Amino acid sequence: MSFTFEPDPSAYLYDQVADHIEARIRGGELQPDRPLSAERRLATEYGVALGTVRHAIRILQRRGLVRVIPSKGMFVNPPEARQASAE
């Protein structure tokens, strides 16, 4: 996987990670109903702590972009589910 993530020291890292993953979802790189990488792998890919990724995932859940299924993983929500959860 190749993407560019350059953190801005003036903003919270977890917000930046969430925004970057959201951009990848909206840009079509991360497809609906497909799993995201595991938290530890995302932490490695982004070069951040595991807690930062977990916070970013919670933000994405609140935005309606991803869902977490225990013992299965994290999945990108389809557009219609995103709209329903945002209402």
C-alpha positions in Angstrom: 0.0 0.0 0.0 1.5 3.3 -0.9 0.1 6.6 0.3 1.5 9.8 1.6 0.8 10.9 5.2 2.6 14.0 6.4 1.4 15.0 9.9 0.9 18.6 10.8 2.4 19.4 14.2 -0.3 22.0 14.8 -3.2 19.5 14.8 -4.1 16.4 16.8 -2.6 13.3 15.2 -5.7 11.2 15.6 -7.8 13.8 13.7 -5.3 13.8 10.9 -5.3 10.0 10.7 -9.1 9.9 10.6 -9.2 12.6 8.0 -6.6 10.8 5.9 -8.5 7.5 6.1 -11.8 9.3 5.3 -10.1 10.8 2.2 -9.0 7.4 1.1 -12.6 6.1 1.6 -14.2 9.0 -0.3 -11.5 8.7 -3.0 -12.4 5.1 -3.7 -9.1 3.6 -2.5 -10.9 1.9 0.4 -14.0 0.2 -1.0 -17.4 -0.3 0.7 -17.9 -3.5 2.7 -14.2 -4.3 2.4 -12.1 -4.6 5.6 -9.7 -2.0 6.8 -6.2 -3.2 7.8 -6.0 -4.3 11.4 -5.3 -1.6 14.0 -1.7 -2.6 14.5 -1.0 -2.6 10.8 -2.6 0.9 10.5 -0.5 2.1 13.3 2.6 0.8 11.5 1.5 2.2 8.2 0.9 5.7 9.6 3.8 5.6 12.0 1.7 6.3 15.0 0.8 4.7 18.3 -1.9 2.1 18.5 -4.0 4.4 20.8 -3.9 7.1 18.1 -5.3 4.6 15.5 -8.0 3.5 17.9 -9.1 7.1 18.6 -9.1 7.7 14.8 -11.3 4.7 14.2 -13.8 5.9 16.8 -14.0 9.2 15.0 -14.6 7.4 11.7 -17.4 5.4 13.4 -19.0 8.6 14.6 -18.8 9.9 11.1 -20.6 6.8 9.8 -17.7 5.8 7.6 -16.7 2.5 9.2 -18.2 -0.1 11.4 -16.4 -2.5 13.8 -17.6 -6.0 14.0 -16.2 -7.8 17.1 -13.9 -10.7 16.2 -14.3 -9.9 12.5 -12.6 -6.5 12.0 -13.3 -3.0 10.7 -15.2 -2.5 7.5 -15.9 0.5 5.3 -19.6 1.4 5.3 -21.4 1.7 1.9 -22.5 5.3 1.0 -26.1 4.6 1.9 -25.2 3.5 5.4 -23.0 6.6 5.8 -25.9 8.9 5.0 -28.2 7.0 7.4 -25.8 7.1 10.3 -25.1 10.8 9.7 -28.8 11.7 10.2 
